[in-house]
Amino acid sequence: PPPPPPPAMSALFNFQSLLVVSLLLICTCAHLRALYPALLDRNKQGFLGLFWKAARIGERLSPWVALSCIVMGVALLFS
């Protein structure tokens, strides 16, 4: 019988997937903060503070985040 297929890699061990997940988190949090600011502003510390920090990164570095999303999209299309 043929050997079983290898298990799928998680985003933690595949650098390109980790970048995609990080960009999606930053973009999603920035968008949610633009729509519902109180949702992320009340959780600035602890585990949920990571989402607030991702929103701040998305707001302050929005041209770079947008450029990174475009580059990542092109890279995913041609890989």
DSSP file (Angstrom, degrees, kcal/mol; ACC not computed):
  #  RESIDUE AA STRUCTURE BP1 BP2  ACC     N-H-->O    O-->H-N    N-H-->O    O-->H-N    TCO  KAPPA ALPHA  PHI   PSI    X-CA   Y-CA   Z-CA
    1    1 A P              0   0    0      0, 0.0     0, 0.0     0, 0.0     0, 0.0   0.000 360.0 360.0 360.0 150.2    0.0    0.0    0.0
    2    2 A P        -     0   0    0      0, 0.0     0, 0.0     0, 0.0     0, 0.0  -0.370 360.0 -99.2 -70.3 151.4    1.2    3.6   -0.6
    3    3 A P        -     0   0    0      0, 0.0     0, 0.0     0, 0.0     0, 0.0  -0.341  44.6 -97.6 -68.7 153.3    2.5    5.5    2.4
    4    4 A P        -     0   0    0      0, 0.0     0, 0.0     0, 0.0     0, 0.0  -0.340  45.9 -96.9 -68.3 152.6    0.1    7.9    4.1
    5    5 A P        -     0   0    0      0, 0.0     3,-0.1     0, 0.0     0, 0.0  -0.353  45.7 -98.3 -67.7 151.0    0.4   11.6    3.1
    6    6 A P        -     0   0    0      0, 0.0     3,-0.1     0, 0.0     2,-0.0  -0.356  46.6 -95.9 -67.7 151.1    2.5   13.8    5.4
    7    7 A P        -     0   0    0      0, 0.0     2,-0.1     0, 0.0     0, 0.0  -0.328  45.2 -99.6 -66.2 149.6    0.5   15.9    7.9
    8    8 A A        -     0   0    0      1,-0.1     2,-0.2    -3,-0.1     0, 0.0  -0.423  38.1-116.0 -69.5 142.7   -0.2   19.5    6.9
    9    9 A M        -     0   0    0     -2,-0.1     2,-0.1    -3,-0.1    -1,-0.1  -0.551  25.8-128.1 -78.8 143.8    2.1   22.1    8.3
   10   10 A S    >>  -     0   0    0     -2,-0.2     3,-1.1     1,-0.1     4,-0.8  -0.402  27.7-103.7 -83.1 169.5    0.5   24.6   10.7
   11   11 A A  T 34 S+     0   0    0      1,-0.2     7,-0.3     2,-0.2    10,-0.1   0.683 117.0  67.0 -67.7 -17.1    1.0   28.4   10.2
   12   12 A L  T 34 S+     0   0    0      1,-0.2    -1,-0.2     5,-0.1     3,-0.0   0.797 107.4  36.8 -73.6 -27.1    3.6   28.4   13.0
   13   13 A F  T <4 S+     0   0    0     -3,-1.1     2,-0.6     1,-0.1    -1,-0.2   0.494 105.8  70.7-106.0  -5.1    6.1   26.3   11.1
   14   14 A N     X  -     0   0    0     -4,-0.8     4,-2.3     1,-0.1     5,-0.2  -0.954  67.9-157.0-113.9 113.3    5.5   27.7    7.6
   15   15 A F  H  > S+     0   0    0     -2,-0.6     4,-2.2     1,-0.2     5,-0.2   0.867  90.9  51.5 -63.0 -40.1    6.9   31.3    7.4
   16   16 A Q  H  > S+     0   0    0      1,-0.2     4,-2.1     2,-0.2    -1,-0.2   0.908 111.6  47.5 -65.0 -40.8    4.7   32.4    4.5
   17   17 A S  H  > S+     0   0    0      2,-0.2     4,-2.6     1,-0.2    -1,-0.2   0.878 109.2  54.3 -66.7 -37.1    1.6   31.2    6.2
   18   18 A L  H  X S+     0   0    0     -4,-2.3     4,-2.2    -7,-0.3    -2,-0.2   0.899 108.7  48.9 -63.0 -40.1    2.6   32.9    9.4
   19   19 A L  H  X S+     0   0    0     -4,-2.2     4,-2.6     2,-0.2    -2,-0.2   0.902 111.0  50.1 -65.4 -40.7    3.0   36.2    7.5
   20   20 A V  H  X S+     0   0    0     -4,-2.1     4,-2.5     2,-0.2    -2,-0.2   0.935 111.9  47.2 -63.0 -46.0   -0.4   35.8    5.9
   21   21 A V  H  X S+     0   0    0     -4,-2.6     4,-2.2     1,-0.2    -1,-0.2   0.902 112.8  49.9 -63.2 -41.1   -2.1   35.1    9.2
   22   22 A S  H  X S+     0   0    0     -4,-2.2     4,-2.5     2,-0.2    -2,-0.2   0.923 111.8  47.3 -64.2 -44.6   -0.3   38.1   10.8
   23   23 A L  H  X S+     0   0    0     -4,-2.6     4,-2.7     1,-0.2     5,-0.2   0.906 112.1  50.1 -64.5 -40.9   -1.4   40.4    8.0
   24   24 A L  H  X S+     0   0    0     -4,-2.5     4,-2.5    -5,-0.2     5,-0.2   0.896 111.1  49.6 -63.9 -39.1   -4.9   39.2    8.1
   25   25 A L  H  X S+     0   0    0     -4,-2.2     4,-2.4     2,-0.2     5,-0.2   0.929 112.8  46.6 -64.4 -45.3   -5.0   39.8   11.9
   26   26 A I  H  X S+     0   0    0     -4,-2.5     4,-2.3     2,-0.2     5,-0.2   0.936 115.6  45.1 -63.4 -47.3   -3.6   43.3   11.6
   27   27 A C  H  X S+     0   0    0     -4,-2.7     4,-2.2     1,-0.2    -2,-0.2   0.906 114.4  48.5 -65.2 -41.6   -6.0   44.2    8.8
   28   28 A T  H  X S+     0   0    0     -4,-2.5     4,-2.6    -5,-0.2    -1,-0.2   0.922 112.8  47.1 -65.3 -44.1   -9.0   42.7   10.5
   29   29 A C  H  X S+     0   0    0     -4,-2.4     4,-2.3    -5,-0.2    -2,-0.2   0.893 112.1  50.1 -66.7 -39.4   -8.3   44.4   13.8
   30   30 A A  H  X S+     0   0    0     -4,-2.3     4,-1.7    -5,-0.2    -1,-0.2   0.905 112.7  47.4 -64.6 -40.3   -7.7   47.8   12.2
   31   31 A H  H  X S+     0   0    0     -4,-2.2     4,-1.8     2,-0.2    -2,-0.2   0.921 112.2  49.0 -67.1 -43.5  -11.0   47.5   10.3
   32   32 A L  H  X S+     0   0    0     -4,-2.6     4,-3.4     1,-0.2    -2,-0.2   0.882 110.1  51.6 -63.4 -37.8  -12.9   46.4   13.4
   33   33 A R  H  < S+     0   0    0     -4,-2.3    -1,-0.2     1,-0.2    -2,-0.2   0.848 107.7  52.6 -68.8 -32.2  -11.5   49.3   15.4
   34   34 A A  H  < S+     0   0    0     -4,-1.7    -1,-0.2    -5,-0.2    -2,-0.2   0.873 118.6  36.2 -68.3 -35.9  -12.5   51.7   12.6
   35   35 A L  H  < S+     0   0    0     -4,-1.8    -2,-0.2     1,-0.2    -3,-0.2   0.910 136.1  17.3 -81.8 -44.4  -16.1   50.4   12.8
   36   36 A Y    >X  +     0   0    0     -4,-3.4     3,-1.1    -5,-0.2     4,-0.8  -0.725  65.4 173.6-131.4  80.5  -16.4   49.7   16.5
   37   37 A P  H >> S+     0   0    0      0, 0.0     4,-2.1     0, 0.0     3,-0.5   0.851  78.3  57.6 -61.3 -35.4  -13.7   51.6   18.5
   38   38 A A  H 3> S+     0   0    0      1,-0.2     4,-1.1     2,-0.2     5,-0.1   0.771  94.8  68.1 -67.4 -23.7  -15.0   50.7   21.9
   39   39 A L  H <4 S+     0   0    0     -3,-1.1    -1,-0.2    -7,-0.2     4,-0.1   0.903 115.0  23.6 -63.5 -42.2  -14.8   47.0   21.1
   40   40 A L  H X< S+     0   0    0     -4,-0.8     3,-0.9    -3,-0.5    -2,-0.2   0.724 114.0  66.7 -96.8 -24.2  -11.0   47.0   21.1
   41   41 A D  H 3< S+     0   0    0     -4,-2.1     3,-0.2     1,-0.2    -2,-0.2   0.755  93.7  59.5 -72.1 -22.5  -10.2   50.1   23.2
   42   42 A R  T 3< S+     0   0    0     -4,-1.1     2,-0.6     1,-0.2    -1,-0.2   0.659 101.8  57.2 -80.4 -12.3  -11.6   48.5   26.4
   43   43 A N    <   +     0   0    0     -3,-0.9     9,-0.4     5,-0.1    -1,-0.2  -0.719  57.6 138.9-118.1  79.7   -9.1   45.6   26.2
   44   44 A K        +     0   0    0     -2,-0.6     2,-0.3    -3,-0.2    -1,-0.1   0.594  64.3  49.2 -97.8 -12.3   -5.6   47.2   26.2
   45   45 A Q  S    S+     0   0    0     -3,-0.2     3,-0.3     7,-0.0     4,-0.2  -0.844  93.7  22.8-123.5 162.8   -3.9   44.7   28.5
   46   46 A G  S >  S-     0   0    0     -2,-0.3     3,-0.8     1,-0.2     4,-0.4  -0.359 112.8 -35.6  83.4-164.9   -3.8   41.0   28.7
   47   47 A F  T >  S+     0   0    0      1,-0.3     3,-1.6     2,-0.2     4,-0.3   0.892 138.1  53.7 -63.4 -41.6   -4.3   38.5   25.9
   48   48 A L  T >> S+     0   0    0     -3,-0.3     4,-1.0     1,-0.3     3,-0.8   0.663  91.9  76.3 -70.2 -14.1   -7.0   40.6   24.2
   49   49 A G  H <> S+     0   0    0     -3,-0.8     4,-2.5     1,-0.2    -1,-0.3   0.727  80.2  70.9 -66.1 -21.2   -4.6   43.5   24.2
   50   50 A L  H <> S+     0   0    0     -3,-1.6     4,-2.2    -4,-0.4    -1,-0.2   0.866  96.7  50.5 -61.6 -35.5   -2.9   41.8   21.3
   51   51 A F  H <> S+     0   0    0     -3,-0.8     4,-2.0    -4,-0.3    -1,-0.2   0.885 109.4  50.2 -70.6 -37.8   -5.8   42.6   19.1
   52   52 A W  H  X S+     0   0    0     -4,-1.0     4,-2.1    -9,-0.4    -2,-0.2   0.910 111.6  48.7 -63.9 -41.9   -5.7   46.3   20.2
   53   53 A K  H  X S+     0   0    0     -4,-2.5     4,-2.3     1,-0.2    -2,-0.2   0.887 109.3  52.0 -65.9 -38.8   -2.0   46.3   19.4
   54   54 A A  H  X S+     0   0    0     -4,-2.2     4,-2.3     1,-0.2    -1,-0.2   0.887 108.9  51.2 -64.3 -37.6   -2.6   44.8   16.0
   55   55 A A  H  X S+     0   0    0     -4,-2.0     4,-2.0     2,-0.2    -2,-0.2   0.896 109.1  50.5 -65.6 -39.5   -5.2   47.5   15.3
   56   56 A R  H  X S+     0   0    0     -4,-2.1     4,-2.8     2,-0.2     5,-0.3   0.901 110.0  49.9 -65.2 -40.5   -2.7   50.2   16.3
   57   57 A I  H  X S+     0   0    0     -4,-2.3     4,-2.3     1,-0.2    -2,-0.2   0.926 111.1  49.8 -62.4 -43.5   -0.1   48.7   14.0
   58   58 A G  H  < S+     0   0    0     -4,-2.3    -2,-0.2     1,-0.2    -1,-0.2   0.838 114.6  44.7 -64.5 -33.6   -2.6   48.6   11.2
   59   59 A E  H >< S+     0   0    0     -4,-2.0     3,-0.8     2,-0.1    -2,-0.2   0.931 119.0  38.7 -75.7 -46.9   -3.6   52.3   11.8
   60   60 A R  H 3< S+     0   0    0     -4,-2.8    -2,-0.2     1,-0.2    -3,-0.2   0.827 126.4  34.2 -78.0 -32.2   -0.1   53.7   12.1
   61   61 A L  T 3X S+     0   0    0     -4,-2.3     4,-2.8    -5,-0.3     3,-0.4  -0.083  76.1 135.3-111.6  33.4    1.6   51.7    9.4
   62   62 A S  H <>  +     0   0    0     -3,-0.8     4,-2.5     1,-0.2     5,-0.2   0.834  69.8  51.4 -59.0 -37.6   -1.3   51.5    7.0
   63   63 A P  H  > S+     0   0    0      0, 0.0     4,-2.2     0, 0.0    -1,-0.2   0.924 114.9  43.7 -64.3 -39.2    0.7   52.3    3.8
   64   64 A W  H  > S+     0   0    0     -3,-0.4     4,-2.4     2,-0.2    -2,-0.2   0.877 113.7  50.2 -71.4 -37.6    3.2   49.6    4.7
   65   65 A V  H  X S+     0   0    0     -4,-2.8     4,-2.3     2,-0.2    -1,-0.2   0.919 111.5  49.1 -65.6 -42.4    0.6   47.1    5.7
   66   66 A A  H  X S+     0   0    0     -4,-2.5     4,-2.2    -5,-0.2    -2,-0.2   0.922 111.9  48.3 -62.8 -44.0   -1.3   47.7    2.4
   67   67 A L  H  X S+     0   0    0     -4,-2.2     4,-2.7     1,-0.2    -1,-0.2   0.901 110.8  51.6 -62.4 -40.6    1.9   47.3    0.4
   68   68 A S  H  X S+     0   0    0     -4,-2.4     4,-2.6     1,-0.2    -1,-0.2   0.886 108.4  51.4 -63.5 -38.5    2.7   44.1    2.3
   69   69 A C  H  X S+     0   0    0     -4,-2.3     4,-2.4     2,-0.2    -1,-0.2   0.903 111.2  47.6 -64.9 -40.7   -0.8   42.8    1.6
   70   70 A I  H  X S+     0   0    0     -4,-2.2     4,-2.4     2,-0.2     5,-0.2   0.937 113.8  46.7 -65.4 -46.1   -0.4   43.5   -2.2
   71   71 A V  H  X S+     0   0    0     -4,-2.7     4,-2.5     1,-0.2    -2,-0.2   0.911 113.7  48.5 -62.5 -42.1    3.1   41.8   -2.2
   72   72 A M  H  X S+     0   0    0     -4,-2.6     4,-2.4     2,-0.2    -1,-0.2   0.891 110.3  51.7 -66.7 -38.6    1.8   38.8   -0.3
   73   73 A G  H  X S+     0   0    0     -4,-2.4     4,-1.9     2,-0.2    -2,-0.2   0.923 111.9  45.7 -63.3 -43.6   -1.2   38.5   -2.6
   74   74 A V  H  X S+     0   0    0     -4,-2.4     4,-1.9     1,-0.2    -2,-0.2   0.909 112.4  51.8 -65.1 -41.4    1.1   38.6   -5.7
   75   75 A A  H  < S+     0   0    0     -4,-2.5     4,-0.4     1,-0.2    -2,-0.2   0.889 110.6  48.1 -62.7 -39.2    3.4   36.1   -4.1
   76   76 A L  H >< S+     0   0    0     -4,-2.4     3,-0.5     1,-0.2    -1,-0.2   0.849 109.7  53.2 -70.8 -33.5    0.6   33.7   -3.3
   77   77 A L  H 3< S+     0   0    0     -4,-1.9    -2,-0.2     1,-0.2    -1,-0.2   0.885 116.7  36.8 -67.4 -37.4   -0.8   34.0   -6.9
   78   78 A F  T 3<        0   0    0     -4,-1.9    -1,-0.2     1,-0.2    -2,-0.2   0.273 360.0 360.0-102.6  11.3    2.5   33.0   -8.5
   79   79 A S    <         0   0    0     -3,-0.5    -1,-0.2    -4,-0.4    -2,-0.1   0.440 360.0 360.0-103.0 360.0    3.8   30.4   -6.0
